[in-house]
Amino acid sequence: MLYIVVGSQTSADVRLRRPTTFVLPKGRTEPVDELRLYADDTDGFLSSARGR
C-alpha cells in the first residue's frame, strides 16, 4: 500500500491478490487488481481493511 498525503486526505493504492469484480450502482466492473481511494481516517481505514 502506498500513502501520499494530499491536503488533509491520504491517497491509498491497494493491490489485490487476484482480479476481482465489484457491484456498483451502474452494474459490475471489469475485473480489477488495483484500487485507488482516499481516506480521511487512515488508521480507521487500515483497521477495517484488515478486519480488526
DAMOHU-V558897 format. One record per residue. N is the residue number from 0. PHI is phi in degrees with one decimal (none if undefined). BURIAL is I if it has 16 or more other ideal C-beta (glycine too) atoms within 10 Angstrom, else O. Layout:
((N PHI BURIAL) (N PHI BURIAL))
This chain:
((0 none O) (1 -115.5 O) (2 -111.6 O) (3 -130.5 O) (4 -75.1 O) (5 -130.0 O) (6 61.6 O) (7 -100.3 O) (8 -113.6 O) (9 -117.8 I) (10 -90.2 O) (11 -124.4 I) (12 -99.2 O) (13 -114.5 O) (14 -95.3 O) (15 -89.1 O) (16 -66.9 O) (17 -148.5 O) (18 -56.6 O) (19 -134.5 O) (20 -100.3 O) (21 -124.7 O) (22 -94.7 O) (23 -114.1 O) (24 -53.1 O) (25 -91.4 O) (26 117.2 O) (27 -72.5 O) (28 -88.7 O) (29 -70.1 O) (30 -59.6 O) (31 -123.9 O) (32 -121.4 O) (33 -149.5 O) (34 -122.0 O) (35 -122.9 O) (36 -145.6 O) (37 -122.2 O) (38 -133.2 I) (39 -76.8 O) (40 -114.6 O) (41 -61.3 O) (42 -62.8 O) (43 -64.6 O) (44 -61.4 I) (45 -62.7 O) (46 -60.5 O) (47 -67.0 O) (48 -65.3 O) (49 -86.2 O) (50 77.6 O) (51 -110.1 O))
